[in-house]
Amino acid sequence: MPAAATELDIEGRKVRVTNLAKVLYPASGFTKAQVIDYYARIADVLLPHLRRRPVTLKRSPDGVDGEFFYEKNAPAHRPPWLKTAPVWSDTRGGEIDYCVLGDQASLVWAANLASLELHPFLHRAPRLTRPESVVFDLDPGPPATIVECGTVALALRKVLAAHGLDCCAKTSGSKGLQVFVPLNTAVTYEKTKPFARRVAERMRESAPQMIVTQMRRALRPGKVFIDWSQNDPHKTTVSVYSLRARPRPTVSTPVTWAEVRKCVRSRDDEMLVFDSAMVLRRVKRRGDLFAPMLTLHQRLPKNL
């Protein structure tokens, strides 16, 4: 791409991209053009996970070292072909029109806004009360790292398997791990959120020296916080394959359980850190490791 600006033709849609030479990740020299290129190239595996999902954009127009903001309302200057979905907001007392990034042109348009991170809901429009999965966000309190998150994730996987549920893991792209339980069956947040809370609290009871389930920072040093509260119709979670606004252009990356076990055994907290180039190579070699989230149908157990 040229350094300044150009207009791209993406599947018949015109997308103007600007300030392409601007460095958005100063520590690595990663430019806006590279952000756009990454999202364009990862689109084939990312888009199935985003289709019909309202998305909050985390925008960093001055790069990862500058100020950022979360944009929920679709910008007024959006192209006419960009899809949106209305979502009721109790705090605002009205509907918010969220962006829906359903094609490569939409992804490139969002990337051009320096939307480094994409945060979709667990549901798809128009079924705004029907989550397609349960998520457990594992966040380490220093000096704990992703290694301790891996230990907790493996234990969580066993608990879920005991109740007939399979699950998938991905890195947060930041410090921790996230465990997703695909459902893709008729269920509401009124069922999934209490389920996630009960599982998390049972795990805390079995390993209080390692696990916390309350958000208070004072409780978290050296432990892994299991955040079950993301299972809510008003909350979003960073998307699989999303870049993160970190010093390096790291990505929220699907990982195998064998990779999680290897990380725990080696105690190498860099083993589950993947940047954009690494992720593109992984996808070319291994395909979409998060594909079961789209196809696996499971029901929550009646009793935990």
C-alpha positions in Angstrom: 0.0 0.0 0.0 1.1 3.6 -0.5 2.2 5.5 2.6 -0.5 8.2 2.7 -3.9 7.1 1.4 -5.6 5.1 -1.2 -9.0 3.6 -2.1 -9.3 -0.2 -2.0 -11.9 -2.2 -4.0 -12.9 -5.0 -1.7 -15.5 -7.3 -3.2 -17.0 -4.4 -5.1 -17.1 -2.0 -2.2 -14.9 1.0 -2.0 -13.0 1.5 1.2 -10.7 4.6 1.6 -7.7 4.0 3.9 -5.5 6.8 5.2 -2.4 7.5 7.2 -1.0 4.1 6.3 2.6 4.8 7.4 1.5 5.9 10.9 3.1 3.7 13.5 0.5 2.3 15.9 2.8 0.0 17.8 5.9 2.0 18.5 7.9 -0.7 20.2 7.8 -2.9 17.1 7.3 -0.3 14.4 3.9 -1.9 13.4 2.0 0.5 11.2 -1.6 1.2 10.4 -1.0 -0.4 7.0 0.1 -3.6 8.7 -3.0 -3.5 11.0 -5.2 -3.2 7.9 -3.3 -6.0 6.1 -3.6 -8.3 9.1 -7.4 -7.9 9.4 -7.8 -8.3 5.6 -5.7 -11.6 5.6 -7.3 -13.1 8.8 -10.8 -12.3 7.5 -11.6 -15.8 6.3 -11.4 -17.4 9.8 -12.4 -14.3 11.8 -15.6 -13.4 9.9 -17.6 -16.6 10.8 -17.1 -15.7 14.5 -18.3 -12.1 14.0 -21.2 -12.5 11.6 -24.4 -10.8 13.0 -22.6 -10.0 16.2 -22.8 -6.4 17.4 -19.3 -5.3 18.1 -17.7 -2.6 20.3 -14.6 -1.1 18.7 -11.6 -0.3 20.8 -10.0 2.6 18.9 -6.4 3.8 19.4 -6.0 6.6 16.9 -2.7 7.7 18.3 -1.3 4.1 18.7 -1.0 1.9 21.7 0.9 4.4 23.7 -1.8 7.1 23.2 -5.3 7.5 24.5 -8.0 5.0 23.4 -11.7 4.9 23.6 -14.5 2.3 23.2 -17.0 3.1 20.5 -20.4 1.4 20.8 -22.5 3.6 18.5 -21.7 3.1 14.9 -20.0 6.3 13.6 -22.3 8.6 11.6 -19.7 8.7 8.8 -19.9 5.0 8.2 -20.4 3.8 4.7 -24.0 3.1 3.6 -23.3 -0.6 3.2 -22.0 -1.2 6.7 -24.5 -3.2 8.7 -25.6 -2.2 12.2 -27.7 -3.9 14.9 -29.8 -2.1 17.6 -29.1 -3.1 21.2 -31.1 -1.8 24.1 -29.0 0.0 26.8 -30.4 0.3 30.3 -27.8 2.9 31.3 -28.6 5.1 28.3 -32.3 4.4 28.3 -32.4 3.7 24.6 -31.0 1.7 21.8 -27.4 1.8 20.6 -26.7 1.0 17.0 -23.6 -1.3 17.1 -21.5 -2.0 14.1 -21.8 -5.5 12.6 -18.6 -6.6 10.8 -19.9 -9.2 8.4 -17.4 -9.0 5.5 -13.8 -8.2 4.6 -14.7 -4.6 3.6 -16.2 -3.9 7.0 -13.2 -5.3 8.7 -10.9 -3.1 6.7 -13.1 -0.1 7.3 -12.9 -0.7 11.1 -9.1 -1.2 10.9 -8.7 2.1 9.1 -10.4 3.8 12.2 -7.5 2.3 14.3 -10.0 -0.2 15.8 -7.2 -2.4 17.0 -9.5 -4.5 19.2 -12.9 -6.0 18.4 -15.2 -6.9 21.3 -18.3 -8.7 20.2 -21.3 -9.9 22.3 -21.8 -13.6 22.9 -25.1 -13.5 21.0 -25.9 -12.7 17.4 -28.6 -10.3 16.1 -31.5 -10.4 16.3 -31.5 -13.0 19.1 -30.0 -10.6 21.7 -31.0 -12.8 24.7 -29.6 -16.0 23.3 -25.8 -16.5 24.0 -24.1 -19.1 21.8 -21.5 -19.9 24.4 -20.4 -19.7 28.0 -17.1 -17.9 28.7 -14.7 -18.1 31.6 -12.0 -15.3 31.5 -8.9 -16.3 33.4 -6.9 -13.3 34.5 -3.6 -13.7 36.5 -2.8 -11.5 39.4 1.0 -10.9 39.4 3.3 -12.7 40.1 0.9 -15.3 38.6 1.1 -15.5 34.8 -0.5 -17.3 31.9 1.2 -20.5 33.3 -1.1 -20.5 36.3 -4.0 -19.6 34.1 -3.2 -22.8 32.1 -3.3 -24.9 35.3 -6.7 -23.5 36.1 -7.9 -23.9 32.5 -7.0 -27.6 32.5 -8.8 -28.1 35.8 -11.8 -26.2 34.5 -11.8 -28.4 31.4 -12.0 -31.5 33.6 -15.0 -30.1 35.6 -16.8 -29.3 32.4 -16.1 -32.7 30.9 -17.5 -34.3 34.0 -20.8 -32.7 33.1 -20.6 -33.7 29.5 -19.3 -30.4 28.1 -16.5 -29.9 25.7 -14.7 -26.5 25.6 -12.1 -24.5 23.6 -9.3 -22.3 24.8 -7.8 -19.1 23.5 -5.3 -16.6 24.7 -6.7 -13.2 25.7 -3.8 -11.7 23.7 -2.9 -9.8 26.9 -2.0 -11.7 30.0 -4.5 -14.6 30.4 -6.5 -17.4 28.9 -10.2 -17.7 28.1 -12.2 -20.9 28.1 -15.3 -21.0 25.9 -18.0 -23.6 26.1 -19.9 -23.8 22.7 -23.6 -24.2 23.1 -25.4 -23.2 19.9 -28.7 -24.3 21.3 -31.7 -22.5 22.7 -30.6 -20.9 26.0 -30.7 -17.5 27.7 -28.3 -15.5 29.8 -30.6 -16.2 32.8 -29.3 -19.8 32.5 -25.7 -19.3 31.4 -24.6 -16.7 33.9 -25.6 -18.6 37.0 -24.1 -21.7 35.6 -20.8 -20.0 35.0 -20.9 -18.5 38.5 -21.5 -21.9 40.1 -18.7 -23.5 38.2 -16.3 -20.7 39.1 -17.2 -20.8 42.8 -16.9 -24.6 43.0 -13.4 -24.3 41.6 -12.5 -21.6 44.1 -13.8 -23.8 46.9 -11.5 -26.6 45.7 -8.4 -24.4 45.3 -8.7 -21.2 47.3 -5.0 -20.8 47.4 -5.0 -20.4 43.6 -8.4 -19.1 42.5 -10.5 -16.1 43.2 -13.9 -15.3 41.8 -14.4 -11.7 43.2 -13.2 -8.7 41.2 -11.5 -6.9 44.0 -7.9 -6.3 43.1 -6.7 -6.8 46.7 -7.7 -10.5 46.6 -5.9 -11.3 43.3 -2.1 -11.1 43.8 -0.6 -14.5 43.0 -3.9 -16.0 42.1 -6.1 -16.5 39.0 -9.3 -14.6 38.8 -12.1 -16.5 37.1 -14.4 -13.9 35.7 -17.8 -15.5 35.1 -19.6 -12.2 34.9 -18.9 -11.8 31.1 -21.9 -14.0 30.5 -24.2 -11.1 30.4 -26.3 -9.5 27.6 -24.7 -6.1 28.2 -21.1 -7.3 28.1 -18.6 -8.0 25.3 -15.5 -10.1 25.2 -12.5 -9.6 23.0 -12.9 -11.6 19.8 -10.9 -14.5 18.7 -8.2 -13.3 16.2 -8.5 -9.7 17.4 -5.3 -7.7 17.8 -4.7 -6.3 21.3 -3.5 -2.8 22.1 -0.3 -4.0 23.8 3.3 -3.1 23.2 3.5 -5.9 20.6 0.7 -6.6 18.0 -0.3 -9.7 19.9 -3.5 -11.5 19.0 -6.2 -13.4 20.9 -5.3 -16.8 19.6 -7.0 -20.2 19.7 -4.7 -22.8 21.3 -4.9 -26.6 21.7 -5.1 -28.3 25.1 -1.8 -29.9 24.3 -0.2 -26.5 24.0 -1.7 -25.4 27.3 -0.3 -28.5 29.0 3.1 -27.9 27.4 3.1 -24.4 28.7 2.2 -25.5 32.2 4.9 -28.2 32.2 7.6 -25.9 30.9 6.5 -22.9 32.9 7.3 -20.7 29.9 4.9 -17.8 29.9 6.0 -16.8 26.4 4.9 -20.1 24.9 1.3 -18.9 24.5 2.1 -15.4 23.2 1.4 -15.0 19.5 1.7 -11.9 17.3 -0.1 -11.2 14.1 2.6 -12.8 11.8 2.6 -15.9 13.9 -1.1 -16.2 13.9 -1.3 -15.9 10.1 1.2 -18.7 9.8 -0.7 -20.8 12.3 -3.9 -20.4 10.5 -2.3 -21.3 7.2 -0.8 -24.4 8.7 -3.6 -25.5 11.1 -6.8 -23.8 10.0 -9.2 -22.4 12.5 -8.7 -24.1 15.8 -11.8 -22.2 17.1 -14.1 -23.8 14.5 -15.9 -26.0 17.1 -17.4 -22.9 18.5 -19.4 -22.6 15.3 -20.5 -26.2 14.9 -20.7 -28.0 18.3 -24.2 -28.2 19.8 -24.3 -28.7 23.6 -26.8 -28.2 26.3 -26.1 -27.0 29.9 -26.6 -29.7 32.5 -29.8 -29.5 34.5 -27.9 -29.9 37.8 -24.3 -28.9 38.6 
